[in-house]
Amino acid sequence: MKILLKTGAWIGFGLTLIPALLVWSGVINLDMNKTLMLLGTVIWFVCAPFAFKRKV
């Protein structure tokens, strides 16, 4: 389960960063960028707190 959460968190992180580079290079348009970045942000904030929490 932890591997699935970490994978989801990294996919969300990638969906937050990569679309900006794709818009800059002209591969995708701004509307697709906004959609992908929103999806990546939601995935990141759902998965990351559970995947990367520390044991105190």
Backbone as numpy.savetxt, mean C-alpha at the origin, in Angstrom:
# Nx Ny Nz CAx CAy CAz Cx Cy Cz
-0.55 -16.80 9.51 -1.36 -15.60 9.51 -0.50 -14.34 9.51
0.58 -14.38 10.27 1.47 -13.21 10.35 2.14 -12.94 9.01
2.48 -13.99 8.28 3.10 -13.81 6.95 2.09 -13.17 6.00
0.84 -13.56 6.09 -0.20 -12.98 5.24 -0.39 -11.50 5.56
-0.37 -11.14 6.84 -0.51 -9.75 7.23 0.68 -8.92 6.78
1.89 -9.45 6.91 3.08 -8.73 6.46 3.07 -8.54 4.95
2.67 -9.58 4.23 2.58 -9.47 2.78 1.55 -8.41 2.38
0.42 -8.42 3.03 -0.61 -7.42 2.76 -0.14 -6.01 3.07
0.60 -5.86 4.16 1.12 -4.54 4.53 2.11 -4.04 3.49
3.00 -4.90 3.02 3.97 -4.48 2.01 3.32 -4.20 0.67
2.27 -4.95 0.32 1.53 -4.66 -0.91 0.85 -3.30 -0.78
0.26 -3.03 0.35 -0.35 -1.73 0.58 0.66 -0.60 0.50
1.84 -0.83 1.07 2.91 0.17 1.02 3.34 0.42 -0.43
3.44 -0.65 -1.20 3.80 -0.52 -2.61 2.74 0.22 -3.40
1.47 -0.06 -3.09 0.38 0.63 -3.78 0.28 2.10 -3.38
0.95 2.47 -2.33 0.98 3.86 -1.93 2.12 4.61 -2.64
3.20 3.94 -2.93 4.36 4.61 -3.54 4.46 4.48 -5.05
4.23 3.30 -5.58 4.46 3.03 -7.00 3.56 3.85 -7.92
2.27 4.04 -7.63 1.44 4.84 -8.55 1.96 6.26 -8.78
2.55 6.87 -7.76 3.10 8.22 -7.94 4.21 8.21 -9.00
5.03 7.18 -8.98 6.09 7.07 -9.98 5.53 6.79 -11.37
4.45 6.03 -11.42 3.83 5.73 -12.70 3.16 6.96 -13.32
2.58 7.82 -12.49 2.02 9.07 -13.00 3.14 9.98 -13.50
4.21 10.05 -12.76 5.35 10.88 -13.13 5.95 10.45 -14.47
5.97 9.15 -14.71 6.52 8.65 -15.97 5.47 8.63 -17.09
4.21 8.92 -16.78 3.17 9.01 -17.79 2.50 7.70 -18.14
2.65 6.69 -17.32 2.07 5.38 -17.59 0.58 5.34 -17.24
0.21 5.95 -16.11 -1.20 5.98 -15.70 -1.63 7.43 -15.51
-2.94 7.65 -15.48 -3.44 9.00 -15.29 -3.67 9.29 -13.81
-4.01 10.53 -13.51 -4.14 10.96 -12.12 -5.30 10.28 -11.40
-6.40 10.02 -12.10 -7.54 9.36 -11.45 -7.19 7.93 -11.02
-6.48 7.21 -11.86 -6.04 5.85 -11.49 -5.06 5.91 -10.33
-4.21 6.93 -10.31 -3.27 7.12 -9.22 -4.01 7.30 -7.89
-5.02 8.14 -7.88 -5.77 8.38 -6.66 -6.45 7.12 -6.17
-7.01 6.34 -7.09 -7.68 5.10 -6.71 -6.70 4.10 -6.11
-5.57 3.91 -6.78 -4.57 2.94 -6.29 -3.96 3.37 -4.96
-3.70 4.66 -4.81 -3.11 5.13 -3.56 -4.10 5.02 -2.40
-5.38 5.28 -2.66 -6.39 5.10 -1.62 -6.49 3.64 -1.21
-6.51 2.76 -2.19 -6.56 1.32 -1.90 -5.33 0.89 -1.10
-4.16 1.35 -1.51 -2.93 1.01 -0.79 -2.93 1.53 0.63
-3.44 2.73 0.84 -3.49 3.31 2.18 -4.41 2.51 3.10
-5.57 2.13 2.57 -6.51 1.34 3.37 -5.90 -0.01 3.72
-5.29 -0.68 2.74 -4.67 -1.98 3.00 -3.55 -1.84 4.03
-2.72 -0.80 3.90 -1.61 -0.58 4.83 -2.12 -0.39 6.26
-3.11 0.48 6.44 -3.59 0.77 7.79 -4.40 -0.38 8.40
-4.88 -1.29 7.59 -5.57 -2.46 8.12 -4.56 -3.53 8.54
-3.54 -3.75 7.72 -2.60 -4.86 7.96 -1.41 -4.50 8.85
-0.84 -3.32 8.68 0.42 -2.99 9.35 0.36 -3.02 10.87
-0.67 -2.51 11.52 -0.65 -2.55 12.99 -0.58 -3.97 13.55
-1.18 -4.92 12.86 -1.16 -6.30 13.34 0.11 -7.04 12.92
0.65 -6.67 11.77 1.81 -7.38 11.24 3.11 -6.95 11.91
3.21 -5.68 12.30 4.48 -5.16 12.80 4.43 -4.73 14.26
3.44 -5.20 15.02 3.37 -4.79 16.42 4.47 -5.46 17.21
4.93 -4.75 18.22 5.99 -5.26 19.09 5.41 -5.87 20.34
6.11 -6.83 20.85 5.74 -7.39 22.15 6.49 -6.62 23.21
5.77 -6.08 24.16 6.40 -5.23 25.18 6.66 -6.03 26.43
